[in-house]
Amino acid sequence: MRRVLTLLHLLPELWRKLCSKPITVRYPFGEMELPSYYRGRVVVDPDLCRGCGLCARDCPAAALELQREGREKYRLVYHPSRCAYCGQCEESCPTDALTLINEFEKATPEQDSLTCVLVDRDEDSSSD
């Protein structure tokens, strides 16, 4: 008798679950909705970047690399496969050139294809 009462108690909950909308997403068959606070891909405004290297210095995962070839010639390279998406680079940037946007990197079996150059500043482009 006790078992029957327990099952009867669960019937309203079962009915609610059967009639409600599923909470799973249809990804990759449908669009994935990311929350507004999601910290994803790193983007840089090259006009604001001074090449100070604070973002690369403070990155705990060494995902940013500043390659300097002179005072005004540098490249900022981003390695998403290393990135922890912690936002420390965004916090460290004094000019607010770096931001983490609400997108994510697509999966790939080749790690080198993920690496990208965010800023490529040479002496010719800085004198314009």
C-alpha positions, 0 to 999 in steps of 0.5 A: 500500500505504501508503494502505491501511495508513493507512486501516486505522489509522483504522478503530478511531477511525472505529468509536469515533466512530460508536458514541459519543453525539453531543457537540452539543446539541439547543438550541433543541429541548432544554434547554441545560445550562450549566456551574456556573461560567457567569456569566449574568444579573445579579440583585440582592437589593433588601434588601441594596442600599444604592445606593452605586453602586460596581457602576455605577462599576466596570462596564467596559461601563456595563451598570449605571446608578444613577439617584439622585433624592435620598439615599434615592431611587434606581433601579438599571437593568441593560442586558444588551445592554451587559453583558460578564458579567465579574463586576466588579459582583459583586466591587465590591458591598460588601454582596454584593447583586449576583450573576451566576446560571447563566441567560442572556438570551433573544435579541430584536430589540428592545434596549429590551425587555432593559433592566430595573430591578433596584432601585427604592427611593423614600423611602416604601419605605425608611421601612418 
